[in-house]
Every structure is written in C-alpha cells, then in structure tokens.
Amino acid sequence: MESNSQLRALIDKIHQLKDKIETEEEREAYRIVVAILRKKLSMDRITHRDKQSYFGILLDDDNRKPLCKLHLTINKKHLGLIHESKNKNKQSIETFNEFYLFEEGFLKTIGFYEKE
C-alpha cells in the first residue's frame, strides 16, 4: 500500500516539474515582449512565470501586475493583453513577430501600473 502512495507522489512531482519547463517558443516570445517593453521599463523589472495553462509576463515579479499572458499550444497561439481592469483581451496570432503590431497595447499596460 505504501508503495502505491509513493508512486502516486512521484507521478505528481513529475507532472509539477513538467508544467514548469519552459519551451524555446516561450523563451522566444518573452525576448520579443522584453524588446517592446524596454522602451519604458528596465529589463530587470520584466519577469515571467510558466503556469500550466499559460506563460505569464509580469512587472516587478508580481502576480498582481501581469503585463500579458501567452497561451501557446501546438495548433494555436494567443496573446492576452491586460487592460486597466486587469481583464485580458485575447488576440489570436500566427507568429511572434505580430507582437509588434500590439506595441501600443503593451506600453499602455505599463501605464496602468506605473500610476498606482
């Protein structure tokens, strides 16, 4: 009986670790977002967290200050830009180069937090 619980704990741990592994795609997206945000922020203020359902880019490593959320799957890519109400506007994208089309939205999001 104990070996079953140990096996279950090990499987749970593997799933937790798997969910925290960044992909090259996530790193590429992060670098592009940082390039855009550097117009208003120093690089050390821009961080990321890899969640199970999305890849979050944060201001000051603060979960309450999301800059955007990326939903990346094999078939679809979505960019979630954060609005003043902290709701996100989900945009479907084909390539990460399209992030530059949303530069104004990224920079506007910074303004929501900087005036606090």
C-alpha positions in Angstrom: 0.0 0.0 0.0 2.8 2.4 0.9 4.5 1.8 -2.5 1.3 2.9 -4.3 1.2 6.2 -2.4 4.9 6.7 -3.0 4.4 6.0 -6.7 1.4 8.5 -6.8 3.6 11.1 -5.1 6.4 10.6 -7.6 4.0 10.9 -10.6 2.5 14.1 -9.1 6.0 15.5 -8.7 6.9 14.7 -12.3 3.7 16.4 -13.5 4.6 19.5 -11.5 8.1 19.6 -12.9 6.8 19.1 -16.5 4.5 22.0 -16.1 7.3 24.3 -15.1 9.6 23.5 -18.1 9.9 26.5 -20.5 9.9 25.8 -24.1 12.1 27.5 -26.7 8.9 29.0 -28.1 8.1 30.6 -24.7 11.6 32.0 -24.4 11.4 33.5 -27.9 8.1 35.2 -27.1 9.5 36.5 -23.9 12.5 38.0 -25.6 10.3 39.9 -28.1 8.0 41.2 -25.4 11.0 42.4 -23.4 12.3 44.2 -26.5 9.0 46.0 -26.8 8.7 46.9 -23.1 12.3 48.1 -22.8 11.0 51.4 -24.3 9.5 52.2 -20.9 11.0 49.7 -18.4 14.4 48.5 -17.4 14.9 44.8 -18.2 15.3 43.8 -14.5 11.6 44.7 -13.9 10.3 42.3 -16.5 9.9 38.7 -15.4 8.0 35.6 -16.4 6.3 32.6 -14.9 5.4 29.5 -16.6 2.0 28.3 -15.5 0.2 25.2 -16.5 -2.3 26.9 -18.7 -0.3 30.0 -19.8 3.0 31.7 -19.8 2.8 35.0 -17.9 5.0 38.1 -18.3 4.9 40.2 -15.1 6.0 43.6 -13.9 8.3 43.5 -10.9 7.9 39.7 -10.5 4.4 40.5 -9.0 1.4 38.2 -9.9 -0.9 41.2 -9.4 0.9 43.1 -12.2 0.6 40.9 -15.3 1.8 42.6 -18.5 0.5 39.8 -20.7 -0.4 36.1 -20.8 0.6 33.8 -23.6 -1.4 30.7 -24.4 0.7 28.6 -26.7 -0.4 25.2 -27.9 0.7 23.1 -30.8 -2.1 24.4 -33.0 -2.8 27.9 -31.7 -1.1 30.9 -30.3 -2.9 33.6 -28.3 -1.7 36.8 -26.8 -3.6 38.1 -23.8 -3.1 41.8 -23.4 -4.0 43.2 -20.0 -6.4 46.1 -19.7 -6.8 48.6 -16.8 -9.5 46.4 -15.2 -6.9 43.6 -15.3 -9.0 41.7 -17.8 -7.3 40.4 -20.8 -8.0 40.9 -24.5 -7.1 37.7 -26.2 -5.7 38.0 -29.7 -5.0 35.1 -32.0 -1.6 35.3 -33.6 0.3 33.2 -36.2 3.8 34.3 -35.4 5.6 36.2 -32.6 6.5 39.0 -35.0 2.9 40.0 -34.7 3.6 41.2 -31.1 5.0 44.3 -32.7 1.5 45.1 -34.0 0.3 45.3 -30.4 3.2 47.5 -29.1 0.8 50.3 -28.1 -1.2 47.9 -26.0 1.9 46.6 -24.3 3.1 50.1 -23.5 -0.4 51.1 -22.3 -0.5 48.2 -19.9 2.7 49.6 -18.2 0.9 52.9 -17.6 -1.9 51.2 -15.6 0.7 50.0 -13.0 3.0 53.0 -13.1 0.4 55.4 -12.0 -0.5 53.3 -8.9 
